[in-house]
Amino acid sequence: MSKLNSALLPCVVAALLAGTLPATSAFANDDQRWLTPTMINARAHMFEPALNYLTFQHMDKSFATRTVEAGSDIWELPVEPIALEGEYTILGETMPLEDALESLFTNALVVIKDGKIVYENYRNNSDEATRFLTFSVAKSYVSTLVGLALADGAIESLDDKVTDYLPEMEGSGYDGPTIRDLLRMRSGVDWLEVYQFGSDTQLTQVHDNALVLYNYRWCDYAANESQPSPNAPDAVFNYATLDTSVLGCIVERVVGKTGAEFMSEKLWKPAGMESDAYWIMDGPDSVGREFFGAGLAATARDHARFGLMILNGGVANGNQVIPADWVREATIPDEGYEPTEPDSPMGYQYQWWTLPDSDAFMALGLHHQYIYIDPANDMVIVKTSHTPDPTIPEAGDLDLFGQIAERLSN
C-alpha cells in the first residue's frame, strides 16, 4: 500500500456524516473503540510523510491486529560485527554510510553474512524490539503460507481454480484464474494498482473502505465487486494487492484457522522467531481479517531470520520448516516470466521479486521495505524505511546493497 494524502479527509468526514460507516450492531461492544472519528482519522493519516517514520513502527496503535505468536525455542543467530563505515555512492553521489542511510530514509538496517549478523543499525528511536510494518513484504510471507498449506495437502494443486476453495468468488473476476495465476500476479482480474489516494481508483476505494472505515473486507470486495479484464489469466503481469488478499483467504479457508494462527503454528514457532509479530486487520476482531496484501509487522531481526531461512532452502533453527522444493519453485523465475514485461528491470515469481542477470531476489514493500536475499554472496539484508513518496525508484537501495556485498566479500 502507499501514501494516503490529505485529500482523503473530506471523504472520511463525509462518510461519518452520511452514516456509511458499518452499522454498530455489526460489531461487538469491544470493537467500538476502533470506530471513533479519532481512530478513523488516525488510520487515514498513517502515511503522513513527517510522521511515517513513527507510524510505521506503531501500527498496532491505530489498527485492530492479530498476533502471530513466537515460541520459546529461539533461533539464536551469531553476532560478529563488521565495520561497514566508509564512502558509498548512491544514485551517483558519494557520501559516508550514515549519510547514505539518511538519504535513503532508513529506519533499520540488518545485514546477515554467512549466517551471522554482521551489521545492525536502528534509527529514529527504533531498536531490536521494534515491529515494523513493511507493507508488501507481507506478500512473500503469504506465498510461504500457500506453500505450507500445499505441503500439508490442504491445497491439492496450484493449478486448482480459486473457486474450488472459495465458491463465493463464482461470478466475480476470480471465477477462472488458478492459485498459480494469483501467485504470479497474473489473475486477469480488472485491477489498477495506482497509489493516488483521494482519487476514485479501485485501490483507493478498497483501501478507504476496508482499512480506514472498516466498511468491508478485502475478500468481500473480491467476491462482490471484482471483474475480469480483457486479459486472460496468466497472459499479462498486473501487480494486484487484491490477488494476495484472495490467496490469504484461500489459506484461511483450507486450514480452518486465522492466518495469524496458521502462521504461528507452521512458520513462526518452528523457525524460532524471537518476537511476536502481528497483522493489521481490515476490521475489528469480530469481523476483520488479516490484511494479507501488506499488513504484517515484525522486528527487523525476525525478517532477517525469515530471509536466512529462505536462503538456506527452508531450514531454520535446525528444522526443515519450508519444503526446499517450494523455496526453489517460489523464488527462481520460470522461463518466460522474467522480466515481468519487456524492458522491465525486475521479474516476479510466486510473490517474490527477482532480478534479471542475477540470482538475487527480494520481498519488497512500498516506502522501500526489503528482505533482500543474495545467494551468490550468502547474504541477507533487511531494510525498513519511511520514504515520503511510496514509489520513487529503488535504485539507490540496490546501490547500497551491492556496495555492502562488495565490502563483505573483500
For each residue, the residues with C-beta under 8 A, 3 or more apart:
1: 135 136 195 207 211 241 293 294 366 390
2: 47 195 197 366 367 390 391
3: 47 49 195 197 367 388 389 390
4: 8 44 45 46 47 197 198 207 212
5: 8 47 197 198
6: 9 45 198
7: 10 11 197 198 199
8: 4 5 11 12 44 197 198 208 212
9: 6 12 13 41 44
10: 7 13 14
11: 7 8 14 15 198 208
12: 8 9 15 16 40 41 44 208 212 213
13: 9 10 16 17
14: 10 11 17 18
15: 11 12 18 20 21 213
16: 12 13 19 21 37 40
17: 13 14
18: 14 15
19: 16
20: 15 213 215
21: 15 16 35 40 213 214 215
22: 26 27 35 213 214 215 283
23: 26
24: 27 32 35
25:
26: 22 23 286 287
27: 22 24 31 32 35 284 286 287
28: 31 284 285 286
29: 32
30: 33 284 285
31: 27 28 34 35 64 284 285 286 287
32: 24 27 29 35 36
33: 30 36 39
34: 31 39 63 64 214 284
35: 21 22 24 27 31 32 39 40 214 284
36: 32 33 39 40
37: 16 40 41
38: 41 42
39: 33 34 35 36 42 43 62
40: 12 16 21 35 36 37 43 44 212 213
41: 9 12 37 38 44 45
42: 38 39 45 46 61 62
43: 39 40 46 62 63 211 212
44: 4 8 9 12 40 41 212
45: 4 6 41 42 48 51 55
46: 4 42 43 52 55 59 62
47: 2 3 4 5 52 55 367 390
48: 45 51 52 55
49: 3 52 388
50:
51: 45 48 54 55
52: 46 47 48 49 55 56 367 386 388
53: 56 57 105 107 124 386
54: 51 57 58 124 125
55: 45 46 47 48 51 52 58 59 62
56: 52 53 59 107 132 133 367 384 386
57: 53 54 107 124 125 126 130 131 132 133
58: 54 55 61 62
59: 46 55 56 62 63 65 133 280 297
60: 63 65 131 278 280 297
61: 42 58
62: 39 42 43 46 55 58 59
63: 34 43 59 60 211 280 281 295
64: 31 34 280 281 283 284 285 288
65: 59 60 278 279 280 281 297
66: 258 259 260 278 279 281 285 290
67: 260 264 276 277 278
68: 260 263 264 268 276 277 278 279 296 298
69: 264 268 269 276
70: 74 264 268 269 273 274 275 276 277 302
71: 74 268 269 270 272 273
72:
73: 269 272 317
74: 70 71 272 273 274 317
75: 271 272 273 274 305 316 317
76: 272
77: 112 115 116 117 301 304 305 308
78: 115 116 117
79: 116 117 120
80: 116 117 118
81: 117 118 119 120
82: 113 118 119 408
83:
84: 97 111 118 119 404 407 408
85: 96 97 98
86: 96 97 407
87: 94 95 96
88: 94 95 96 97 100 399 400 403
89: 92 93 94 95 399 403
90: 93 95 100 103 104 396 399 400
91: 395 396 399
92: 89
93: 89 90 103
94: 87 88 89
95: 87 88 89 90 99 100 103
96: 85 86 87 88 99 100
97: 84 85 86 88 100 101
98: 85 101 102
99: 95 96 102 103
100: 88 90 95 96 97 103 104 400
101: 97 98 104 106 109 121 123
102: 98 99 105 106
103: 90 93 95 99 100 396
104: 90 100 101 368 383 385 396 397 400
105: 53 102 367 368 385 386 387 388
106: 101 102 109 121 123 383 384 385
107: 53 56 57 122 123 124 126 130 132 384 385 386
108: 120 121 122 123 126 130 132 300 382 383 384
109: 101 106 119 120 121 300 381 382 383
110: 117 119 120 121 300 301 303 304 381 382
111: 84 117 118 119 120 379 380 381 404 408
112: 77 115 116 117 118 304 307 308 379 380 381
113: 82 116 118 377 378 379 408
114: 378
115: 77 78 112 308 312 378
116: 77 78 79 80 112 113
117: 77 78 79 80 81 110 111 112 120 301 304
118: 80 81 82 84 111 112 113 408
119: 81 82 84 109 110 111 404
120: 79 81 108 109 110 111 117 128 300 301
121: 101 106 108 109 110
122: 107 108 126 127 128 130 300
123: 101 106 107 108 126
124: 53 54 57 107 386
125: 54 57
126: 57 107 108 122 123 130 132 384
127: 122 130
128: 120 122 299 300 301
129: 275 299
130: 57 107 108 122 126 127 299 300
131: 57 60 275 276 277 278 297 298 299
132: 56 57 107 108 126 297 298 299 300 303 369 384
133: 56 57 59 280 295 296 297
134: 137 138 296 297 298 303 363 365 369 371 384
135: 1 138 294 365 366 367 369
136: 1 139 241 244 293 294 363 364 365 366 369
137: 134 140 141 296 303 363 364 365 369 370 371
138: 134 135 141 142 244 279 291 292 293 294 295 296 365
139: 136 142 143 241 244 293 294 351 363
140: 137 143 144 351 352 363 371
141: 137 138 144 145 263 267 296 306 363
142: 138 139 145 146 244 247 248 251 259 292 293 351
143: 139 140 146 147 183 247 330 350 351 352
144: 140 141 147 148 267 310 322 326 330
145: 141 142 148 149 248 251 259 262 263 266 267
146: 142 143 149 150 155 158 179 183 247 250 251 350
147: 143 144 150 151 322 323 326 327 329 330 350
148: 144 145 151 152 262 266 267 322 326
149: 145 146 152 154 155 250 251 254 255 262
150: 146 147 153 154 155 157 158 326
151: 147 148 323 326
152: 148 149 255 266
153: 150 156
154: 149 150 254 255
155: 146 149 150 158 160 165 179 250 251 254
156: 153 160
157: 150 160 179
158: 146 150 155 178 179 180 183
159: 178 179 180
160: 155 156 157 164 165 178 179
161: 164 175 176 177 178
162: 165 166 169 174 175 176 177 178 179 182 246 250
163: 166 167 169 170 174 175 176
164: 160 161
165: 155 160 162 250 253 254
166: 162 163 169 174 219 223 246 249 250 253
167: 163 170
168: 223
169: 162 163 166 172 174 175 222 223 246
170: 163 167 175
171: 175
172: 169 175 222 223 224 225 226 227
173: 176 187 188 189 190 191 222 226 227 228 229
174: 162 163 166 169 177 187 189 222 223 226 246
175: 161 162 163 169 170 171 172 228
176: 161 162 163 173 188 228 233
177: 161 162 174 181 182 186 187 188 189 233 234
178: 158 159 160 161 162 181 182 233
179: 146 155 157 158 159 160 162 182 183 247 250
180: 158 159 183 184 234
181: 177 178 184 186 187 188 233 234
182: 162 177 178 179 185 186 187 243 244 246 247
183: 143 146 158 179 180 247 330 349 350 351
184: 180 181 234 237 337 348 349 350
185: 182 237 238 239 240 243 340 348 351
186: 177 181 182 233 234 235 236 237 238
187: 173 174 177 181 182 191 233 238 240 243
188: 173 176 177 181 228 229 231 232 233 234 235 236 238
189: 173 174 177 222 226 227 228 229 238 240 242 243
190: 173 226 227 228 229
191: 173 187 202 203 226 229 238 240 242 243
192: 201 202 203
193: 203 238 239 240 241
194: 199 201 203
195: 1 2 3 203 366 390 391
196: 199 201 204
197: 2 3 4 5 7 8 204 207 208
198: 4 5 6 7 8 11 204
199: 7 194 196 204
200: 204 205
201: 192 194 196 204 205
202: 191 192 205 206 242
203: 191 192 193 194 195 206 207 241
204: 196 197 198 199 200 201 207 208
205: 200 201 202 208 209
206: 202 203 209 210 218 221 242
207: 1 4 197 203 204 210 211 212
208: 8 11 12 197 204 205 211 212 213
209: 205 206 212 213 215 216 221
210: 206 207 213 214 215 216 217 218 221 282 283 291
211: 1 43 63 207 208 214 280 282 291
212: 4 8 12 40 43 44 207 208 209
213: 12 15 20 21 22 40 208 209 210
214: 21 22 34 35 210 211 282 283 284 288
215: 20 21 22 209 210
216: 209 210 220 221 282 283
217: 210 220 221 282 283 287 288 289
218: 206 210 221 222 241 242 245 282 289 291 292 293
219: 166 222 223 245 246 248 249 289
220: 216 217 223 224
221: 206 209 210 216 217 218 224 225 226 242
222: 169 172 173 174 189 218 219 225 226 242 245 246 249
223: 166 168 169 172 174 219 220 226
224: 172 220 221
225: 172 221 222
226: 172 173 174 189 190 191 221 222 223 242
227: 172 173 189 190
228: 173 175 176 188 189 190
229: 173 188 189 190 191 238
230:
231: 188 235 236 238
232: 188 235
233: 176 177 178 181 186 187 188
234: 177 180 181 184 186 188
235: 186 188 231 232
236: 186 188 231 341
237: 184 185 186 340 341 348
238: 185 186 187 188 189 191 193 229 231
239: 185 193 348
240: 185 187 189 191 193 243 244
241: 1 136 139 193 203 218 244 245 293 294
242: 189 191 202 206 218 221 222 226 245 246 293
243: 182 185 187 189 191 240 246 247
244: 136 138 139 142 182 240 241 247 248 292 293 294 351
245: 218 219 222 241 242 248 249 291 292 293
246: 162 166 169 174 182 219 222 242 243 249 250
247: 142 143 146 179 182 183 243 244 250 251 292 351
248: 142 145 219 244 245 251 252 259 289 290 292 293
249: 166 219 222 245 246 252 253 289 292
250: 146 149 155 162 165 166 179 246 247 253 254
251: 142 145 146 149 155 247 248 254 255 259 262
252: 248 249 255 257 258 259 262 289
253: 165 166 249 250 256
254: 149 154 155 165 250 251
255: 149 152 154 251 252 262
256: 253
257: 252 261 262 265
258: 66 252 261 262 289 290
259: 66 142 145 248 251 252 262 263 279 289 290 292
260: 66 67 68 263 264 278 279 290
261: 257 258 264 265
262: 145 148 149 251 252 255 257 258 259 265 266
263: 68 141 145 259 260 266 267 268 277
264: 67 68 69 70 260 261 267 268 269
265: 257 261 262 268 269
266: 145 148 152 262 263 270 321
267: 141 144 145 148 263 264 270 271 321 322
268: 68 69 70 71 263 264 265 271 273 277
269: 69 70 71 73 264 265 272 273
270: 71 266 267 316 317 319 321
271: 75 267 268 305 306 309 316 317 319 321
272: 71 73 74 75 76 269 305 316 317 319
273: 70 71 74 75 268 269 277 298 302 305 306
274: 70 74 75 299 301 302 305
275: 70 129 131 298 299 301 302
276: 67 68 69 70 131
277: 67 68 70 131 263 268 273 296 297 298 299 302
278: 60 65 66 67 68 131 260 296 297
279: 65 66 68 138 259 260 290 291 292 295 296 297
280: 59 60 63 64 65 133 211 290 291 295 297
281: 63 64 65 66 284 285 288 289 290 291 295
282: 210 211 214 216 217 218 288 289 290 291
283: 22 64 210 214 216 217 286 287 288 289
284: 27 28 30 31 34 35 64 214 281 287 288
285: 28 30 31 64 66 281 288
286: 26 27 28 31 283
287: 26 27 31 217 283 284
288: 64 214 217 281 282 283 284 285
289: 217 218 219 248 249 252 258 259 281 282 283 292
290: 66 248 258 259 260 279 280 281 282 295
291: 138 210 211 218 245 279 280 281 282 294 295
292: 138 142 218 244 245 247 248 249 259 279 289 295
293: 1 136 138 139 142 218 241 242 244 245 248
294: 1 135 136 138 139 241 244 291 365 366
295: 63 133 138 279 280 281 290 291 292
296: 68 133 134 137 138 141 277 278 279
297: 59 60 65 131 132 133 134 277 278 279 280
298: 68 131 132 134 273 275 277 302 303 306
299: 128 129 130 131 132 274 275 277 302 303
300: 108 109 110 120 122 128 130 132 303 304 382 384
301: 77 110 117 120 128 274 275 304 305 382
302: 70 273 274 275 277 298 299 305 306
303: 110 132 134 137 298 299 300 306 307 371 382 384
304: 77 110 112 117 300 301 307 308 371 380 382
305: 75 77 271 272 273 274 301 302 308 309 316
306: 141 271 273 298 302 303 309 310 371
307: 112 303 304 310 311 363 371 372 373 380 381 382
308: 77 112 115 304 305 311 312 316 380
309: 271 305 306 312 314 315 316 321 322
310: 144 306 307 313 314 322 327 331 373
311: 307 308 373 375 378 380
312: 115 308 309 315 316
313: 310 324 327 328
314: 309 310 320 321 322 323 324 326 327
315: 309 312 318 319 320 321 324
316: 75 270 271 272 305 308 309 312 319 321
317: 73 74 75 270 271 272 321
318: 315
319: 270 271 272 315 316
320: 314 315 323 324
321: 266 267 270 271 309 314 315 316 317
322: 144 147 148 267 309 310 314 326 327
323: 147 151 314 320 326 327
324: 313 314 315 320 327 328
325: 328 329
326: 144 147 148 150 151 314 322 323 329 330
327: 147 310 313 314 322 323 324 330 331
328: 313 324 325 331 332
329: 147 325 326 332 349 350
330: 143 144 147 183 326 327 349 350 351 352
331: 310 327 328 349 350 352 354 361 373
332: 328 329 349 354
333: 337 338 347 348 349 354
334: 337 349
335:
336:
337: 184 333 334 340 347 348 349
338: 333 347 348 349 354 356
339: 342 343 344 345 346 347 356
340: 185 237 337 344 346 347 348
341: 236 237 344
342: 339
343: 339
344: 339 340 341 347
345: 339 355 356
346: 339 340 353 354 355 356
347: 333 337 338 339 340 344 353 354 355 356
348: 184 185 237 239 333 337 338 340 351 352 353 354
349: 183 184 329 330 331 332 333 334 337 338 352 354 361
350: 143 146 147 183 184 329 330 331
351: 139 140 142 143 183 185 244 247 330 348
352: 140 143 330 331 348 349 361 362 363
353: 346 347 348 361 362 363 364
354: 331 332 333 338 346 347 348 349 360 361
355: 345 346 347 358 360 361 362
356: 338 339 345 346 347
357:
358: 355 376
359: 374 375 376
360: 354 355 372 373 374 375 376
361: 331 349 352 353 354 355 373
362: 352 353 355 370 371 372 373
363: 134 136 137 139 140 141 307 352 353 370 371
364: 136 137 353 369 370 394
365: 134 135 136 137 138 294 368 369 370
366: 1 2 135 136 195 294 369 390 391
367: 2 3 47 52 56 105 135 385 386 387 390
368: 104 105 365 383 385 387 392 394 397
369: 132 134 135 136 137 364 365 366 383 384 385
370: 137 362 363 364 365 381 382 383 397 401
371: 134 137 140 303 304 306 307 362 363 380 381 382
372: 307 360 362 380 381 382 383 401
373: 307 310 311 331 360 361 362 379 380
374: 359 360 377 378 379 380 381 401 405
375: 311 359 360 378
376: 358 359 360
377: 113 374 405 408 409
378: 113 114 115 311 374 375
379: 111 112 113 373 374 404 405 408
380: 111 112 304 307 308 311 371 372 373 374
381: 109 110 111 112 307 370 371 372 374 401 404
382: 108 109 110 300 301 303 304 307 370 371 372
383: 104 106 108 109 368 369 370 372 397 400
384: 56 106 107 108 126 132 134 300 303 369
385: 104 105 106 107 367 368 369 397
386: 52 53 56 105 107 124 367
387: 105 367 368 390 392
388: 3 49 52 105
389: 3 392
390: 1 2 3 47 195 366 367 387
391: 2 195 366
392: 368 387 389
393: 396
394: 364 368 397 398
395: 91 398 399
396: 90 91 103 104 393 399 400
397: 104 368 370 383 385 394 400 401
398: 394 395 401 402
399: 88 89 90 91 395 396 402 403
400: 88 90 100 104 383 396 397 403 404
401: 370 372 374 381 397 398 404 405
402: 398 399 405 406
403: 88 89 399 400 406 407
404: 84 111 119 379 381 400 401 407 408
405: 374 377 379 401 402 408 409
406: 402 403 409 410
407: 84 86 403 404 410
408: 82 84 111 113 118 377 379 404 405
409: 377 405 406
410: 406 407
